[in-house]
Amino acid sequence: MPWMVETYDKPGCADLRIQLRPAHLAFLEANKSLLLACGAKLDDAGELASGGVYLLDLESRKDAQAFIEQDPFFQGGLFERVFVTQWRKAYLNGLNTLNED
């Protein structure tokens, strides 16, 4: 079941994001089988991240919440807010997934 996790960084935490990023990327790599997609939300210049979006293939909200709480960004105190929402996968990579058998 797909879940979307949207995160918002605390203001003024760009240095903390940079510090935690290697551990965050290692966490994502170790859990890549659960990721439908994942990435940072960037400013218009594509330079500053202010949070992220995770599309996860997990069974429950509890599992999605547990996943994000294991992320080094979460554990390191980077996030100001985290939203977990069930997500309906309609199109992925330009393909309609609603008519899958």
Buried (B, 14 or more C-beta within 10 A) or exposed (E): BBBBBBBBBBEEBBEBBEBBBEBBEEBBEEBEEBBBEBEBBEEEEEEEBBBBBBBBBBEEEEBBBEBBEEBBBBBBEBBEEBEBEEBEBEEEEEEEEEEEE
